């Protein structure tokens, strides 16, 4: 492989691994805002124990996310030097804002939240987790700003003499045409990720409590609280991530990145009554769909509000401007399939909350446990759709990816770094899973002791 492809693979590995943790951090932080509020206002030990348990997991996830994020940013200078030189005047601003205005807010109050639980008033402790949630959400905003500018660049000019892009309007660059809707769609996806993370681990605690009669009731009580709030929030998030935010984002792509839209929807020929492909087997050479299940005119209506609206197919674009067809189609449709599952699972769980039936449904608890990684997979598929669908441009219609990588690197050096980072990330992920399992096993002891110390406050 050449240096460009290896650099792209390395960046995909580092970003993909890092992107496992921010969605959990953001979603779990907002869920803890609710959990800690209930524990504070109701003086309920079960809510408080749920907050304490998942707060520790939030701290662990945040730490791993920070460590992996640092590696990701260094690659702009090592593997993508020509890109950094060209867009540094623009791209550096949101990254700096993320560090100054969001990361320090999030990390400072996370320290207060984790280590001052019994040292400050409960109201101030709840305020700390609220600031963590706000900080993590602001952090995501600035990252989305940087990435959205690459998708729909605005507020800049190209200085041909210096060979670089220069910022002319900061706010136009920040609120470029895709920032707002991509941000809302991403945040809702993070909420769903956090909800399934909490629901799955709560299900695990309930399954352990059913299996081991010696487990203290405090564990099951806290797990029931966590499962209830995560199912409700997960349902709301699953609805919003699809409609209106997902739908509006798709409309924005149809208008501003028509090549990407044609690729993700499998529209290989232009049509004035474009069908929505529900299922198909895509082939790139030649571009075609086999075993296709379609709804005539629905894609035109969803994109432009008119069943007869024309949508350009990939046949209308130059061959060297067309994104990878198989990857964009498959990743997008897998994301949609998973989103449908999230909606169905959380809706069923919320309906079964009445009478507490969901807590005794062993098969559903196992479904929730197994589903923990699925929202993260959906986030990965969404990221793949966005980034692969933008190719061959690193900055849409401004700079090609082939002009952006560091050409002075050797393929051997990049390949070595891929294996090294892969080994480190594998070990880090194994450690992360081990620590989560350890904290779950230790939770029964902590909650049991707390329940004995406060027998009158157990709900």
N, C-alpha and C positions, 0 to 999 in steps of 0.2 A: 504493500500500500504506500501511497505518497504521503508527504507531510500534511497536506491539507486534510485528507480523509482521517489520518490518525489524530490530528488535532481536534477534529470534529467529534471523533469517538471519545477522546479523552474528556472533552467538555461535556458531552452527553452523559458520561459516567459520573462525573463530579456533580453536575447540576442535578441529574436524576436522583442520585443518592441524597444530596442535600435537600431536595424537594420532598423527601419523605417526612421531614420533621416540622417545617414551618406550618403546614396545614393542621397538624395535630396541635401544635402550640397555639395557633390562633383560635381554632375551634374549641379546644379544651379550656383555654383561658376564659372565653365568654360563657361556657357552661359553668365554670367555677364561680363566675360572678353571680349566677343564679343560685348555685348550691350554697355558697357562703352567705348570701343574703338570707336564704331560708334558715340557715343555722343560726344566724345572728338575730333576726327578727322574731323567730319562733322559739329561740333558746332550746333547740332540738338537737340532742346529742347525735342522732343518726345522720342528720344533715352535716353536722360539724365533722363527724368522722369520715364521711364521704369526701368532704372538702379537703381534709388533711391527707387522706390517702391519695387522691388524684392530684393534689397539689405537689406531692413529691414526684409523681410521674411527670408533671408539667416541668418541674425543675430539671429533671433528667433529660427530657426531650429537648428543652431549650439549650442545654449545655452541648448536646451532640449536634444540634442544628448550627450553633455558633461555630463550632470547630470545623464542620464541613463547609460552611459558608465562606470562611476565610480562604480556604484553598481555591474555591471557585473564583473569587475575585482576583487572585494573583494571576490566573491564567490569561486575563486580558493583556497583561504586560509580557508574559512569557510566550504564549502560543498565538496571540492575536495582536501583535505589536502594530501592524499596519492599520488595523481597525482602531486601536487605541489612539494612534496618532491622528487619524482622520476625524474621529468623533469625540475625542477627549474633552473638547471645550463644552460639549453638550452632555455627553454620557456621564461625566464626572459629577455634575451638579446634583442629580437625584441620588446618586450613591452616597455623596457627602451628606446630603439632607437626611438620608436614611440613618446614617450613623449618628449624626449630631442631634436630630430632633426626635428620633424614634427609638433607636437601639438603646441609648443611655436611659431613656425614660422607662423602657421595658425592663432592662436589666437591674436598674436601681430599685424599682418597686418590687421586682421579683425577689430580691434579697430581703426586703422588708417583709413581704408576704410569707416567705419560707421560714425565716429565722426570728421573726418577732411575733409569732402567733400568740404567745401567752405573755408578751411583754408590753403590748399596746392595747388600747381599747378595741373592742370588736368592730365598732364602726370604722375606725381607722384601718383595721386589718382588711375589712371589706373594700375600703377605698383603695388599698394597695393592689388587690387583684383586679379591680376595675382599671387602674392605671396600667397594669400589665396587659390587659386585654386591649386597651386603647393603643398602647405603645406597639404591640405586635401588629395591630391592624394598620397603624400608620407606617410601620416598617414595610408591610406588604404594599402599601400605596406607592411608595417611592420606587420600589423594585418594579412594580407594574408600570409606573411612568416610564422608566428606562426602557423596558421591553416594548411597551406600546409605541414609543417613539420610533423604534426600529420597524414596527409594523406599519405605522401611519405617520411618518416624519412631518414635523411642522415647526414653525418658529425658528428657521435657520436659513443660512445661505452657504453656498460652497465658494470658498476663496480659491480660485484656480491657481493663483500665483503661489500660494503656500501649500496647496494640495490638502486642504482640510475644511471641514464644516465648522461654521461659526454661529454661535447663538445670537439671534436677533430679537427674539421675543420669548422671555422665560416662561410666561404663563401660557403662551400658545404651544410651546414645547411640552409643558407639563400636562395641560389639558388638550392634548392632541386628539384627533377624532375618535380614537379607540380607547382612550384611557378609562373613562368613567364606566363604560359598560363591561370592559374586561375586568376592571377592579371589582365591581359588584359580583360578577359571575365567579371570580376566583375566591372572594371572601365567603360566598355561600358554599362553594365547594369545600373550603376549609372548615366551615361550621359542620357540614355533613361528616367530614373526616373525624373531627373531634367527637361528634355525637356517636359514631360507630365505635370509636376507640373506647369511649366511656361505657357504652352499652355492652360491648363485647367483654370487657374486663369485669363489669358488674355481673354479666351472665356467668363468667368463670367463677366468681365468688359464690354465686347462688348454687352453681353445680357442685362446688366443693362443700358447701354447707349441707346440701341434700345427701351427699355421699358420706360425709363424716359427721355423725351425730354429736361428736365432741366439740364441733366448731361453735363458738359463742353466737348467740342470737344477734349480738351487735353487728356482726359481719353481714348477716343476711339483711338486717334492717337498713344498714348503710347502702348495701347493694341495691335493695329495692328502690330507695330514694334516687340513687344515681341512674338506675335503669329507666325509671319513670320520666325524669327530666330529659334524659338523652333521647328517648324515643319521641317525645313531643317536639323537642328542638330539631331532631333529625328529620322529622316529617315536614316541618315548616321549611327547613333548609333545602330538602329534596324538591319541594314544590318550587321554591324561588330560584334555585339554581337552573331549573329547566325553563320555567316561565314566571316572570317575564324576562329574566336576565339572559338565559341561554338563547332564547328566541331572538331577543334584540341584538345580541352579539352576532348571531348568524346573519341577521339582516345587515348589520354593519359590514361584515366581511363580504357579503354579496355585492354591496355597493362600492367598496373601496379596495377589495382584493379579489377581483373576479376569478383570477386563475386559481387561487386557493379554494374559493367556493366551489368551482367546477370540479376540482380534484377531490375534495372531501365528500361531495355529493355524488360522485361517479357520473357526472354529466360530461360525457366525452364528445358529444355533438350538440351544437346549439339547438335550442328548442323554444318555441313561443308558447308552449304549454308544458313546461318541464315537469316530469314525474318525480315524486319523492321515492327514493329507493329504500325500502324497508329491509331488504336482505339481498345479497348478491355475492358472487365469488369474483373478485376483481383480477384482471390480468393486464399487465402493462404493455406487453409486446405481442400483438398490437393492442392498444387500449380497448378493452371490452369488458362487459359484465356478463357472467353466465349464471343461470338459475336465479335470475333477478325477479324479485317481488316488488312491484311498483304501484303507486297510486297516481294516476294521471292528473296533471295540472296542480297537484298539491304543493310542489316545491315552488312554482311560480307564485302561488297565492301566499305561501308563508314568507317568501322573500320580499315580494313587492305588493301584496294585497290584491293581486289580480291573477286569476287562473290562466289568462292568456298572455301574461307578461313574458317577454323574451329573456332568456338567460343564456349568456354565452357559454359554450362548451370549450374544452381545451383545444378544439380544432380551430378556434379563432385567435390563438396566441402563438407567437414564435416558439419553435421547438425548444430553444435554449432558455425560455422563460417559464417552462412548465415545471411544477414541483413534482416530487416523487409520487406517482399515482397510487401504487399499492399501499404504501405506508400511511399516507394521509387518509385514504378511504377507510382502511382497517382500523386505525387508531381512533378516528372520529366515531365510527359506528360502534366500536367497543365501548367508548365513553357513554354513548347514548343508551346502549343495552344495560350497562351498569347503573346508570342514573334511573332507569325504569325499575330495576331491582330495588334500589334504595327506597324509592317511593312506595313500592308495594310492601316491602318488609316493614318499614316504619309505620305505614298505615295499618297494617295488620296488627302490629304490636300495640299501637295506640288504642285500637278497637278492643283489644283483649286486656287493656288496663282495668276496665270496669270489673269490679269483683276480684281483682288481683289474679285473674286467670293466667296472665302472661308469666307470672313468677313461677308457676308450677308446670309450665309447658317446656318439658325437657328438650324436645326436638328444636323448638324455636330458640331456646337459650344456646344450643349448639350452633344453630344458624348464625346467631349474632356473634358468637365467639369466632367462628370461621370467617366471618365477613369483615373482621377488623381491617385487613389489608386492602379490601376491595375499593373503598373510596380513595385510598392512596394510589391504587392502580388507575382509577378513573382520572385522577389529577395528572398522572404520568401520561395517559393517553391524550388528555387535553393539551398538555404541554407539547407533546409530539405533533399533534395536529397543527398547533399554532406555529411551531418552529420549522417543521418539515414543510408545511404548506407555504411558508414564506420563501423557501428556496426557489431559485438560486441566489436570492438576495440576502445579505446580512442586514442591510438597511434598504427597505423596500423601494425599488426603482432609483436608488441613489448609489449604493455600493454592493458589488457582488461578493459572495463569500470567497470566491477564488482570488479576490484582490485583498483579502483581509488578514490572512494568516501570516505567521512569522516565517518568512521564506529562508531565513538563515539557520533554522533548526534542522537537524538530521532526523530521518525517519527512525533510526535506531534509538536516539535519545527519547523521542516521544513514545515509542513503543515500550521502552523500559519504564518510563513514568506511568504508563497505563497499568502495567503489571504491578508496580509498586503501590500505586494508589488503590488498585483493586484489592490487593492483599490487606492493606491497612483498613480499608472500608469494610471488608468482610470481617475482620477481627473486631472492629468497632461495633458493627451491627450485632455480632454474636454477643459482645459484652452488654450491649443495650438490652437485648432480649433476656440475657441472664439476670440483669439487675431488675428488670420488670418482674420476672418470675420470683426473684428473691423478695421483692417488696410485697408481692401478693401473698407469699407464704408467711411473711412476717406480719401482715395486716391483721390476721386473726388474733395474734397475741396482743398487739397494741389495742385493737378495738375491744377485746375482751377485758383487758385491764381497765380501760377507760369506762366501760359500762359498769364494772364493779365499783369504780370510784364515784360514779354518778348515777345511782340506780333510779333516781326519780326523774331523770330527763330523757329516758329512752322512749322513743315514739313507737 
